[in-house]
């Protein structure tokens, strides 16, 4: 289930972002970013819709997911069979 960020408190959103950024294996390429910079980057992605909050009832947990990975891709500009 997709959870709109405006339905969450600012503290809850910040907690999700900080937990996401602090996970092992988060890769930002060769350039180094501070924890605060990484959090700001994820916040901008949330604001732009590039990242969304999803709730998984089976695990009773929330996660941040790329909207490209979750939402259906449009077929505009693609050859149709």
C-alpha positions as a Markdown table, in Angstrom:
| # | Residue | x | y | z |
|---|---|---|---|---|
| 1 | Unk | 0.0 | 0.0 | 0.0 |
| 2 | Unk | 1.3 | 3.4 | -1.0 |
| 3 | Unk | 1.4 | 5.9 | 1.9 |
| 4 | Unk | 1.3 | 9.6 | 1.0 |
| 5 | Unk | 4.0 | 11.5 | 2.9 |
| 6 | Unk | 1.5 | 14.2 | 3.8 |
| 7 | Unk | -0.3 | 11.6 | 5.9 |
| 8 | Unk | 2.8 | 11.1 | 8.1 |
| 9 | Unk | 4.4 | 13.3 | 10.6 |
| 10 | Unk | 7.6 | 15.1 | 9.8 |
| 11 | Unk | 9.3 | 13.0 | 12.4 |
| 12 | Unk | 8.1 | 9.8 | 10.9 |
| 13 | Unk | 9.2 | 10.8 | 7.4 |
| 14 | Unk | 12.6 | 11.8 | 8.8 |
| 15 | Unk | 12.9 | 8.5 | 10.6 |
| 16 | Unk | 12.2 | 6.6 | 7.4 |
| 17 | Unk | 14.7 | 8.6 | 5.5 |
| 18 | Unk | 17.4 | 8.2 | 8.1 |
| 19 | Unk | 16.8 | 4.4 | 8.4 |
| 20 | Unk | 16.9 | 4.1 | 4.6 |
| 21 | Unk | 20.1 | 6.1 | 4.2 |
| 22 | Unk | 21.9 | 4.3 | 7.1 |
| 23 | Unk | 21.4 | 0.8 | 5.6 |
| 24 | Unk | 24.4 | -1.2 | 4.7 |
| 25 | Unk | 25.2 | -1.3 | 1.0 |
| 26 | Unk | 23.7 | 2.1 | 0.1 |
| 27 | Unk | 25.8 | 3.2 | -2.9 |
| 28 | Unk | 26.0 | 6.7 | -4.2 |
| 29 | Unk | 28.8 | 6.1 | -6.7 |
| 30 | Unk | 32.4 | 7.3 | -6.4 |
| 31 | Unk | 31.5 | 10.7 | -4.9 |
| 32 | Unk | 31.3 | 10.9 | -1.2 |
| 33 | Unk | 28.2 | 12.4 | 0.5 |
| 34 | Unk | 27.6 | 13.2 | 4.2 |
| 35 | Unk | 24.7 | 11.5 | 6.0 |
| 36 | Unk | 22.9 | 14.8 | 5.9 |
| 37 | Unk | 23.4 | 15.3 | 2.2 |
| 38 | Unk | 22.1 | 11.7 | 1.5 |
| 39 | Unk | 19.0 | 12.5 | 3.7 |
| 40 | Unk | 18.4 | 15.7 | 1.8 |
| 41 | Unk | 18.7 | 13.9 | -1.5 |
| 42 | Unk | 16.1 | 11.3 | -0.5 |
| 43 | Unk | 13.9 | 14.1 | 0.8 |
| 44 | Unk | 14.0 | 15.8 | -2.6 |
| 45 | Unk | 13.1 | 12.5 | -4.3 |
| 46 | Unk | 10.2 | 12.0 | -1.9 |
| 47 | Unk | 9.0 | 15.6 | -2.7 |
| 48 | Unk | 9.3 | 15.0 | -6.5 |
| 49 | Unk | 7.6 | 11.6 | -6.4 |
| 50 | Unk | 10.7 | 9.7 | -7.5 |
| 51 | Unk | 10.6 | 7.8 | -4.3 |
| 52 | Unk | 7.4 | 6.7 | -2.5 |
| 53 | Unk | 6.6 | 5.3 | 0.9 |
| 54 | Unk | 5.0 | 1.8 | 0.9 |
| 55 | Unk | 3.6 | -0.2 | 3.8 |
| 56 | Unk | 3.8 | -4.0 | 3.8 |
| 57 | Unk | 1.0 | -5.5 | 5.9 |
| 58 | Unk | 2.7 | -8.9 | 5.9 |
| 59 | Unk | 5.8 | -7.5 | 7.7 |
| 60 | Unk | 4.0 | -4.6 | 9.3 |
| 61 | Unk | 6.8 | -2.3 | 8.0 |
| 62 | Unk | 7.3 | 0.8 | 5.8 |
| 63 | Unk | 9.9 | 1.1 | 3.1 |
| 64 | Unk | 11.1 | 3.7 | 0.6 |
| 65 | Unk | 10.9 | 2.5 | -3.0 |
| 66 | Unk | 11.7 | 4.1 | -6.3 |
| 67 | Unk | 8.4 | 4.9 | -8.0 |
| 68 | Unk | 9.9 | 3.5 | -11.2 |
| 69 | Unk | 10.2 | 0.1 | -9.6 |
| 70 | Unk | 6.6 | 0.1 | -8.2 |
| 71 | Unk | 4.4 | 2.0 | -10.6 |
| 72 | Unk | 3.5 | 0.6 | -14.0 |
| 73 | Unk | 5.5 | 2.0 | -16.9 |
| 74 | Unk | 3.6 | 3.8 | -19.6 |
| 75 | Unk | 3.7 | 2.5 | -23.1 |
| 76 | Unk | 3.8 | 5.9 | -24.8 |
| 77 | Unk | 6.4 | 6.0 | -27.5 |
| 78 | Unk | 6.8 | 2.2 | -27.6 |
| 79 | Unk | 5.9 | 0.0 | -30.5 |
| 80 | Unk | 2.6 | -1.7 | -29.9 |
| 81 | Unk | 2.2 | -5.4 | -31.0 |
